[in-house]
């Protein structure tokens, strides 16, 4: 052990080729180690303690967090090379506790993907050992905070525990793993009951057509791609540094990650837009729930369609969502890409990207043409008591038939634009040109007409 420590001391004492940052935690100001306690630090200063008896330098840092919720100890912002891979090497000792690494992309205000925890109770057992993990900067990141995440350390004794001791740390340019070319199907298809990708943890390059781009919240700019029709052919790209559009043909290189069971490509190092304006893959018809519904792993990030029988059973499910059900079970329609106000009881044809977030399955329409009102629950579409003319209409619409009627007209985005009782003529001169859905009801039933206004 002493021989290895000496070699590491030589490394820390001199600038090595490709080295980005080094410290032996000997310099402290105001009770904190110099160069640390960055903006993304959330471990209290009282739990970051200077300790003596260092192997190299005069001090080492003790990180104490006896809880099961991780705490971050981060560097100040450091200039990095976009797309570069860095190795974080530490000499640590602990009788209990787990440690892992990550980065925060200051350029794009986004966290990277955490590495797996290293259990120091078995790796160290109280002795000083070297641990190493790599992180890869996104393609547009030029400044980052490097993160040390700790959890489950020993508890404080008399107000202070030993925790995890870090004696020295170096960040160097690493050798990035070689990316392997994979189709989306090869990334997604699995027979494992967990649904996890067989490529989890691997760096891959894949390609496809952009089928949706997030427009809401912290995920804005992340996107979906698909390289064929149907099951297993969609993938979520968790990278917002490159502006892509619906129909772009792209290739992407990144790390295959399972984020709460959703397969994603993260730590993206390259996005290439080859061409634009490509047609979208064909959406696969599925049920809203049940054995063939949205919750099937094979439809993750795939374009799907609820084909004309999805009734709105909850028009306000919270967070901009509404709920639809075709009789097989309810599912959510979310506004992460396109916002739509649904009408309770209306029946829709809905196309969108299948997604999983916040422990819920949902579909994400992308534009107004993805949502079409096809009627109202309980309507017999073969009922034809009334005639409507002219259709297309310009100024006036005439209704012939039973004089006892209720007329409602909806735009294609579900908004009610007209409602009347016992109408035989309707002034449509103020209507915008376009397609509308018209419902005419009497005691005998309800009739649906597709109305065109010019």
PAKOLSE-290418 format. One record per residue (C-alpha): x, y, z; residue number from 1; residue in one letter. Coordinates in pm, whole numbers. Layout:
N
(r (X, Y, Z), NUM, 'A')
...
This chain:
454
(r (0, 0, 0), 1, 'X')
(r (279, 243, 90), 2, 'X')
(r (441, 194, -250), 3, 'X')
(r (118, 278, -433), 4, 'X')
(r (59, 583, -216), 5, 'X')
(r (407, 708, -299), 6, 'X')
(r (338, 677, -672), 7, 'X')
(r (17, 873, -630), 8, 'X')
(r (201, 1137, -428), 9, 'X')
(r (440, 1184, -718), 10, 'X')
(r (141, 1225, -950), 11, 'X')
(r (-21, 1487, -729), 12, 'X')
(r (307, 1668, -680), 13, 'X')
(r (365, 1720, -1050), 14, 'X')
(r (150, 1822, -1342), 15, 'X')
(r (81, 1514, -1552), 16, 'X')
(r (-11, 1514, -1919), 17, 'X')
(r (-380, 1584, -1966), 18, 'X')
(r (-439, 1675, -1601), 19, 'X')
(r (-725, 1919, -1543), 20, 'X')
(r (-725, 1961, -1164), 21, 'X')
(r (-550, 1829, -855), 22, 'X')
(r (-568, 1887, -480), 23, 'X')
(r (-439, 1738, -157), 24, 'X')
(r (-693, 1933, 54), 25, 'X')
(r (-414, 2113, 244), 26, 'X')
(r (-553, 2463, 186), 27, 'X')
(r (-865, 2578, 370), 28, 'X')
(r (-1032, 2918, 401), 29, 'X')
(r (-1312, 3002, 645), 30, 'X')
(r (-1350, 2638, 740), 31, 'X')
(r (-1393, 2513, 380), 32, 'X')
(r (-1141, 2350, 144), 33, 'X')
(r (-1016, 2585, -127), 34, 'X')
(r (-1160, 2522, -472), 35, 'X')
(r (-1465, 2339, -339), 36, 'X')
(r (-1813, 2415, -201), 37, 'X')
(r (-1937, 2503, -550), 38, 'X')
(r (-2288, 2633, -621), 39, 'X')
(r (-2429, 2277, -650), 40, 'X')
(r (-2289, 2171, -310), 41, 'X')
(r (-2566, 2081, -66), 42, 'X')
(r (-2366, 1911, 209), 43, 'X')
(r (-2348, 2155, 503), 44, 'X')
(r (-2009, 2305, 588), 45, 'X')
(r (-2044, 2151, 934), 46, 'X')
(r (-2026, 1808, 768), 47, 'X')
(r (-1716, 1896, 562), 48, 'X')
(r (-1436, 1872, 815), 49, 'X')
(r (-1060, 1922, 793), 50, 'X')
(r (-867, 1624, 930), 51, 'X')
(r (-495, 1579, 987), 52, 'X')
(r (-271, 1273, 948), 53, 'X')
(r (-278, 1303, 570), 54, 'X')
(r (-63, 1074, 359), 55, 'X')
(r (9, 1358, 119), 56, 'X')
(r (-3, 1723, 221), 57, 'X')
(r (-108, 1845, 563), 58, 'X')
(r (-482, 1772, 562), 59, 'X')
(r (-755, 1551, 427), 60, 'X')
(r (-1127, 1623, 402), 61, 'X')
(r (-1393, 1429, 591), 62, 'X')
(r (-1744, 1411, 441), 63, 'X')
(r (-2014, 1305, 688), 64, 'X')
(r (-2362, 1200, 571), 65, 'X')
(r (-2520, 917, 770), 66, 'X')
(r (-2854, 947, 586), 67, 'X')
(r (-2981, 747, 290), 68, 'X')
(r (-3031, 1065, 82), 69, 'X')
(r (-2715, 1165, -102), 70, 'X')
(r (-2535, 1495, -43), 71, 'X')
(r (-2318, 1670, -302), 72, 'X')
(r (-1966, 1807, -247), 73, 'X')
(r (-1867, 1997, -561), 74, 'X')
(r (-1575, 2185, -705), 75, 'X')
(r (-1604, 2545, -807), 76, 'X')
(r (-1672, 2587, -1179), 77, 'X')
(r (-1386, 2451, -1392), 78, 'X')
(r (-1328, 2517, -1761), 79, 'X')
(r (-1361, 2188, -1953), 80, 'X')
(r (-1338, 2072, -2313), 81, 'X')
(r (-1677, 2002, -2471), 82, 'X')
(r (-1724, 1631, -2535), 83, 'X')
(r (-1411, 1536, -2338), 84, 'X')
(r (-1399, 1239, -2099), 85, 'X')
(r (-1238, 1298, -1759), 86, 'X')
(r (-1121, 1048, -1501), 87, 'X')
(r (-1176, 1141, -1137), 88, 'X')
(r (-921, 962, -917), 89, 'X')
(r (-939, 977, -537), 90, 'X')
(r (-754, 822, -245), 91, 'X')
(r (-1021, 755, 15), 92, 'X')
(r (-1075, 568, 340), 93, 'X')
(r (-1394, 480, 529), 94, 'X')
(r (-1528, 210, 756), 95, 'X')
(r (-1878, 281, 619), 96, 'X')
(r (-2027, 482, 337), 97, 'X')
(r (-2076, 498, -38), 98, 'X')
(r (-1927, 742, -286), 99, 'X')
(r (-1990, 822, -654), 100, 'X')
(r (-1916, 1099, -905), 101, 'X')
(r (-2095, 1316, -1157), 102, 'X')
(r (-2077, 1667, -1301), 103, 'X')
(r (-2302, 1970, -1331), 104, 'X')
(r (-2296, 2135, -1674), 105, 'X')
(r (-2278, 2507, -1594), 106, 'X')
(r (-2301, 2597, -1963), 107, 'X')
(r (-2642, 2437, -2010), 108, 'X')
(r (-2762, 2426, -1647), 109, 'X')
(r (-2802, 2048, -1634), 110, 'X')
(r (-2681, 1755, -1427), 111, 'X')
(r (-2503, 1466, -1590), 112, 'X')
(r (-2574, 1100, -1514), 113, 'X')
(r (-2438, 976, -1183), 114, 'X')
(r (-2192, 689, -1180), 115, 'X')
(r (-2276, 390, -961), 116, 'X')
(r (-2199, 405, -591), 117, 'X')
(r (-1876, 248, -463), 118, 'X')
(r (-1936, 82, -124), 119, 'X')
(r (-1631, 176, 81), 120, 'X')
(r (-1724, -51, 372), 121, 'X')
(r (-1614, -345, 156), 122, 'X')
(r (-1370, -166, -76), 123, 'X')
(r (-1180, 28, 192), 124, 'X')
(r (-1266, -117, 529), 125, 'X')
(r (-1097, 183, 686), 126, 'X')
(r (-776, 160, 479), 127, 'X')
(r (-671, 411, 216), 128, 'X')
(r (-758, 293, -136), 129, 'X')
(r (-773, 447, -481), 130, 'X')
(r (-1112, 476, -650), 131, 'X')
(r (-1168, 601, -1002), 132, 'X')
(r (-1465, 689, -1221), 133, 'X')
(r (-1506, 872, -1552), 134, 'X')
(r (-1748, 1139, -1665), 135, 'X')
(r (-1799, 1269, -2019), 136, 'X')
(r (-1888, 1630, -2085), 137, 'X')
(r (-2181, 1706, -2319), 138, 'X')
(r (-2105, 1827, -2668), 139, 'X')
(r (-2168, 2193, -2577), 140, 'X')
(r (-2039, 2206, -2218), 141, 'X')
(r (-1741, 2438, -2156), 142, 'X')
(r (-1765, 2479, -1776), 143, 'X')
(r (-1862, 2226, -1511), 144, 'X')
(r (-1863, 2155, -1139), 145, 'X')
(r (-1732, 1807, -1060), 146, 'X')
(r (-1948, 1631, -801), 147, 'X')
(r (-1858, 1393, -518), 148, 'X')
(r (-2180, 1234, -389), 149, 'X')
(r (-2178, 1057, -51), 150, 'X')
(r (-2434, 856, 144), 151, 'X')
(r (-2461, 612, 438), 152, 'X')
(r (-2139, 719, 613), 153, 'X')
(r (-2085, 643, 980), 154, 'X')
(r (-2286, 865, 1213), 155, 'X')
(r (-2148, 1164, 1398), 156, 'X')
(r (-1984, 1099, 1734), 157, 'X')
(r (-1988, 1388, 1981), 158, 'X')
(r (-2107, 1611, 1699), 159, 'X')
(r (-1844, 1490, 1453), 160, 'X')
(r (-1798, 1159, 1272), 161, 'X')
(r (-1506, 1046, 1062), 162, 'X')
(r (-1729, 989, 758), 163, 'X')
(r (-1549, 935, 428), 164, 'X')
(r (-1190, 1064, 425), 165, 'X')
(r (-1053, 1193, 93), 166, 'X')
(r (-676, 1234, 110), 167, 'X')
(r (-604, 1349, -248), 168, 'X')
(r (-792, 1393, -573), 169, 'X')
(r (-695, 1440, -939), 170, 'X')
(r (-906, 1499, -1248), 171, 'X')
(r (-738, 1400, -1573), 172, 'X')
(r (-829, 1363, -1937), 173, 'X')
(r (-948, 1005, -1965), 174, 'X')
(r (-974, 761, -2250), 175, 'X')
(r (-1339, 756, -2356), 176, 'X')
(r (-1494, 417, -2418), 177, 'X')
(r (-1522, 326, -2786), 178, 'X')
(r (-1874, 378, -2914), 179, 'X')
(r (-2042, 80, -3076), 180, 'X')
(r (-2288, 127, -3360), 181, 'X')
(r (-2633, -1, -3265), 182, 'X')
(r (-2982, 27, -3407), 183, 'X')
(r (-3251, 155, -3173), 184, 'X')
(r (-3409, -191, -3185), 185, 'X')
(r (-3082, -344, -3061), 186, 'X')
(r (-3074, -91, -2777), 187, 'X')
(r (-3437, -136, -2675), 188, 'X')
(r (-3533, -499, -2740), 189, 'X')
(r (-3516, -716, -2431), 190, 'X')
(r (-3674, -1027, -2284), 191, 'X')
(r (-3559, -931, -1934), 192, 'X')
(r (-3864, -888, -1706), 193, 'X')
(r (-3709, -564, -1575), 194, 'X')
(r (-3728, -412, -1923), 195, 'X')
(r (-3370, -284, -1891), 196, 'X')
(r (-3174, -237, -2211), 197, 'X')
(r (-2912, -504, -2290), 198, 'X')
(r (-2683, -209, -2377), 199, 'X')
(r (-2720, -35, -2038), 200, 'X')
(r (-2388, 122, -1937), 201, 'X')
(r (-2245, 106, -2291), 202, 'X')
(r (-2147, 394, -2518), 203, 'X')
(r (-2334, 360, -2848), 204, 'X')
(r (-2389, 548, -3170), 205, 'X')
(r (-2737, 521, -3315), 206, 'X')
(r (-2952, 711, -3563), 207, 'X')
(r (-3313, 790, -3646), 208, 'X')
(r (-3574, 1048, -3735), 209, 'X')
(r (-3671, 1306, -3472), 210, 'X')
(r (-4032, 1234, -3370), 211, 'X')
(r (-4075, 1482, -3087), 212, 'X')
(r (-3894, 1766, -2907), 213, 'X')
(r (-3974, 1857, -2546), 214, 'X')
(r (-4094, 2215, -2492), 215, 'X')
(r (-4169, 2225, -2118), 216, 'X')
(r (-3956, 2264, -1804), 217, 'X')
(r (-3607, 2130, -1741), 218, 'X')
(r (-3644, 1876, -2024), 219, 'X')
(r (-3693, 2145, -2289), 220, 'X')
(r (-3487, 2062, -2597), 221, 'X')
(r (-3447, 1691, -2521), 222, 'X')
(r (-3598, 1475, -2792), 223, 'X')
(r (-3713, 1139, -2927), 224, 'X')
(r (-3591, 951, -3232), 225, 'X')
(r (-3723, 648, -3418), 226, 'X')
(r (-3563, 439, -3694), 227, 'X')
(r (-3859, 229, -3806), 228, 'X')
(r (-4227, 164, -3754), 229, 'X')
(r (-4367, -3, -3445), 230, 'X')
(r (-4243, -168, -3129), 231, 'X')
(r (-3887, -134, -2989), 232, 'X')
(r (-3791, 134, -3241), 233, 'X')
(r (-3805, 455, -3031), 234, 'X')
(r (-3545, 615, -2801), 235, 'X')
(r (-3535, 920, -2572), 236, 'X')
(r (-3226, 1142, -2612), 237, 'X')
(r (-3159, 1331, -2288), 238, 'X')
(r (-2954, 1613, -2439), 239, 'X')
(r (-3071, 1967, -2513), 240, 'X')
(r (-2753, 2130, -2641), 241, 'X')
(r (-2832, 2080, -3011), 242, 'X')
(r (-3148, 2230, -3161), 243, 'X')
(r (-3330, 1961, -3358), 244, 'X')
(r (-3667, 1968, -3530), 245, 'X')
(r (-3940, 1720, -3614), 246, 'X')
(r (-3831, 1521, -3920), 247, 'X')
(r (-3455, 1573, -3880), 248, 'X')
(r (-3238, 1270, -3958), 249, 'X')
(r (-2976, 1251, -3683), 250, 'X')
(r (-2704, 1027, -3544), 251, 'X')
(r (-2627, 1041, -3172), 252, 'X')
(r (-2345, 906, -2955), 253, 'X')
(r (-2398, 865, -2582), 254, 'X')
(r (-2436, 642, -2278), 255, 'X')
(r (-2731, 399, -2257), 256, 'X')
(r (-2894, 466, -1919), 257, 'X')
(r (-3200, 334, -1736), 258, 'X')
(r (-3360, 630, -1558), 259, 'X')
(r (-3637, 495, -1334), 260, 'X')
(r (-3684, 215, -1593), 261, 'X')
(r (-3695, 455, -1892), 262, 'X')
(r (-3420, 379, -2143), 263, 'X')
(r (-3236, 698, -2237), 264, 'X')
(r (-2923, 809, -2417), 265, 'X')
(r (-2735, 1041, -2178), 266, 'X')
(r (-2386, 1194, -2151), 267, 'X')
(r (-2421, 1267, -2522), 268, 'X')
(r (-2090, 1352, -2689), 269, 'X')
(r (-2206, 1398, -3047), 270, 'X')
(r (-2524, 1484, -3236), 271, 'X')
(r (-2507, 1513, -3613), 272, 'X')
(r (-2803, 1642, -3816), 273, 'X')
(r (-2773, 1482, -4159), 274, 'X')
(r (-3086, 1621, -4328), 275, 'X')
(r (-3431, 1757, -4249), 276, 'X')
(r (-3794, 1730, -4355), 277, 'X')
(r (-3826, 1352, -4344), 278, 'X')
(r (-4172, 1193, -4305), 279, 'X')
(r (-4262, 1059, -3963), 280, 'X')
(r (-4271, 685, -3893), 281, 'X')
(r (-4617, 531, -3894), 282, 'X')
(r (-4778, 535, -3550), 283, 'X')
(r (-4880, 195, -3416), 284, 'X')
(r (-5243, 155, -3304), 285, 'X')
(r (-5264, 54, -2938), 286, 'X')
(r (-5516, 53, -2654), 287, 'X')
(r (-5502, 311, -2378), 288, 'X')
(r (-5459, 35, -2118), 289, 'X')
(r (-5469, -338, -2066), 290, 'X')
(r (-5251, -609, -2214), 291, 'X')
(r (-5191, -419, -2540), 292, 'X')
(r (-5179, -72, -2391), 293, 'X')
(r (-4934, 208, -2338), 294, 'X')
(r (-4759, 41, -2041), 295, 'X')
(r (-4596, -221, -2265), 296, 'X')
(r (-4215, -190, -2261), 297, 'X')
(r (-4202, -237, -2639), 298, 'X')
(r (-4381, 95, -2698), 299, 'X')
(r (-4137, 305, -2494), 300, 'X')
(r (-4058, 628, -2687), 301, 'X')
(r (-4247, 495, -2993), 302, 'X')
(r (-4509, 686, -3193), 303, 'X')
(r (-4849, 541, -3097), 304, 'X')
(r (-5211, 612, -3182), 305, 'X')
(r (-5537, 579, -2989), 306, 'X')
(r (-5748, 519, -3296), 307, 'X')
(r (-6067, 721, -3267), 308, 'X')
(r (-6213, 584, -2945), 309, 'X')
(r (-6028, 756, -2660), 310, 'X')
(r (-6287, 929, -2442), 311, 'X')
(r (-6175, 1215, -2217), 312, 'X')
(r (-6265, 1089, -1867), 313, 'X')
(r (-6074, 1360, -1679), 314, 'X')
(r (-6014, 1696, -1846), 315, 'X')
(r (-5780, 1821, -1569), 316, 'X')
(r (-5545, 1553, -1436), 317, 'X')
(r (-5296, 1812, -1311), 318, 'X')
(r (-4973, 1953, -1455), 319, 'X')
(r (-5133, 2022, -1794), 320, 'X')
(r (-5248, 1662, -1838), 321, 'X')
(r (-5583, 1507, -1921), 322, 'X')
(r (-5696, 1145, -1909), 323, 'X')
(r (-5846, 929, -2181), 324, 'X')
(r (-5992, 579, -2179), 325, 'X')
(r (-6105, 356, -2466), 326, 'X')
(r (-6256, 101, -2227), 327, 'X')
(r (-5931, -91, -2171), 328, 'X')
(r (-5803, 140, -1897), 329, 'X')
(r (-5717, 506, -1851), 330, 'X')
(r (-5393, 678, -1949), 331, 'X')
(r (-5259, 1033, -1948), 332, 'X')
(r (-5207, 1278, -2230), 333, 'X')
(r (-4934, 1526, -2132), 334, 'X')
(r (-4835, 1872, -2255), 335, 'X')
(r (-4456, 1822, -2249), 336, 'X')
(r (-4446, 1886, -2624), 337, 'X')
(r (-4786, 2034, -2717), 338, 'X')
(r (-5053, 2181, -2492), 339, 'X')
(r (-5418, 2096, -2557), 340, 'X')
(r (-5741, 2165, -2368), 341, 'X')
(r (-5964, 1858, -2380), 342, 'X')
(r (-6341, 1847, -2328), 343, 'X')
(r (-6483, 1601, -2078), 344, 'X')
(r (-6685, 1334, -2259), 345, 'X')
(r (-6542, 1409, -2603), 346, 'X')
(r (-6392, 1119, -2798), 347, 'X')
(r (-6058, 1166, -2968), 348, 'X')
(r (-5816, 1018, -3213), 349, 'X')
(r (-5474, 1090, -3055), 350, 'X')
(r (-5125, 1034, -3193), 351, 'X')
(r (-4809, 1099, -2993), 352, 'X')
(r (-4487, 968, -2844), 353, 'X')
(r (-4523, 709, -2569), 354, 'X')
(r (-4337, 825, -2257), 355, 'X')
(r (-4280, 735, -1892), 356, 'X')
(r (-4210, 996, -1626), 357, 'X')
(r (-4294, 1052, -1259), 358, 'X')
(r (-4394, 683, -1239), 359, 'X')
(r (-4672, 733, -1496), 360, 'X')
(r (-4722, 620, -1854), 361, 'X')
(r (-4845, 889, -2091), 362, 'X')
(r (-4863, 992, -2453), 363, 'X')
(r (-4719, 1320, -2582), 364, 'X')
(r (-4896, 1475, -2884), 365, 'X')
(r (-4663, 1699, -3086), 366, 'X')
(r (-4895, 1931, -3282), 367, 'X')
(r (-5262, 2010, -3338), 368, 'X')
(r (-5294, 1753, -3616), 369, 'X')
(r (-5211, 1481, -3360), 370, 'X')
(r (-5548, 1534, -3188), 371, 'X')
(r (-5882, 1504, -3366), 372, 'X')
(r (-6228, 1521, -3209), 373, 'X')
(r (-6436, 1235, -3350), 374, 'X')
(r (-6748, 1267, -3140), 375, 'X')
(r (-6900, 1252, -2796), 376, 'X')
(r (-6932, 947, -2573), 377, 'X')
(r (-7255, 762, -2647), 378, 'X')
(r (-7300, 898, -3000), 379, 'X')
(r (-7438, 666, -3264), 380, 'X')
(r (-7249, 787, -3568), 381, 'X')
(r (-7491, 603, -3799), 382, 'X')
(r (-7778, 821, -3675), 383, 'X')
(r (-7886, 1051, -3961), 384, 'X')
(r (-8197, 1252, -3870), 385, 'X')
(r (-8062, 1584, -3998), 386, 'X')
(r (-7912, 1717, -4317), 387, 'X')
(r (-7660, 2003, -4316), 388, 'X')
(r (-7591, 2224, -4616), 389, 'X')
(r (-7398, 2377, -4776), 390, 'X')
(r (-7088, 2193, -4665), 391, 'X')
(r (-6834, 2345, -4723), 392, 'X')
(r (-7004, 2665, -4600), 393, 'X')
(r (-6906, 3031, -4629), 394, 'X')
(r (-7167, 3251, -4459), 395, 'X')
(r (-7478, 3057, -4353), 396, 'X')
(r (-7535, 2694, -4260), 397, 'X')
(r (-7880, 2532, -4286), 398, 'X')
(r (-8007, 2238, -4081), 399, 'X')
(r (-8304, 2040, -4213), 400, 'X')
(r (-8486, 1786, -3998), 401, 'X')
(r (-8635, 1776, -3649), 402, 'X')
(r (-8679, 2134, -3526), 403, 'X')
(r (-8609, 2023, -3169), 404, 'X')
(r (-8234, 2008, -3166), 405, 'X')
(r (-7922, 2108, -2980), 406, 'X')
(r (-7625, 2211, -3194), 407, 'X')
(r (-7263, 2231, -3077), 408, 'X')
(r (-6962, 2301, -3299), 409, 'X')
(r (-6601, 2235, -3197), 410, 'X')
(r (-6273, 2336, -3356), 411, 'X')
(r (-6022, 2056, -3415), 412, 'X')
(r (-5833, 2158, -3101), 413, 'X')
(r (-6144, 2072, -2895), 414, 'X')
(r (-6259, 2429, -2826), 415, 'X')
(r (-6635, 2496, -2826), 416, 'X')
(r (-6703, 2764, -3087), 417, 'X')
(r (-7083, 2747, -3109), 418, 'X')
(r (-7380, 2620, -2910), 419, 'X')
(r (-7750, 2670, -2987), 420, 'X')
(r (-8097, 2519, -2940), 421, 'X')
(r (-8367, 2464, -3206), 422, 'X')
(r (-8149, 2620, -3476), 423, 'X')
(r (-8228, 2576, -3844), 424, 'X')
(r (-7986, 2846, -3969), 425, 'X')
(r (-7643, 2929, -3826), 426, 'X')
(r (-7431, 3233, -3917), 427, 'X')
(r (-7076, 3103, -3972), 428, 'X')
(r (-6938, 3413, -4143), 429, 'X')
(r (-6720, 3494, -3840), 430, 'X')
(r (-6572, 3144, -3822), 431, 'X')
(r (-6209, 3101, -3923), 432, 'X')
(r (-6162, 2894, -4235), 433, 'X')
(r (-6091, 2533, -4146), 434, 'X')
(r (-6241, 2203, -4035), 435, 'X')
(r (-6486, 2171, -3744), 436, 'X')
(r (-6681, 1894, -3574), 437, 'X')
(r (-7056, 1954, -3549), 438, 'X')
(r (-7287, 1762, -3315), 439, 'X')
(r (-7666, 1779, -3359), 440, 'X')
(r (-7877, 1613, -3089), 441, 'X')
(r (-8246, 1542, -3055), 442, 'X')
(r (-8454, 1313, -2836), 443, 'X')
(r (-8378, 1034, -3083), 444, 'X')
(r (-7999, 1051, -3076), 445, 'X')
(r (-7691, 1252, -3170), 446, 'X')
(r (-7548, 1301, -3516), 447, 'X')
(r (-7185, 1403, -3590), 448, 'X')
(r (-7087, 1597, -3901), 449, 'X')
(r (-6746, 1710, -4018), 450, 'X')
(r (-6797, 2073, -4118), 451, 'X')
(r (-6572, 2270, -4355), 452, 'X')
(r (-6572, 2651, -4347), 453, 'X')
(r (-6415, 2846, -4633), 454, 'X')
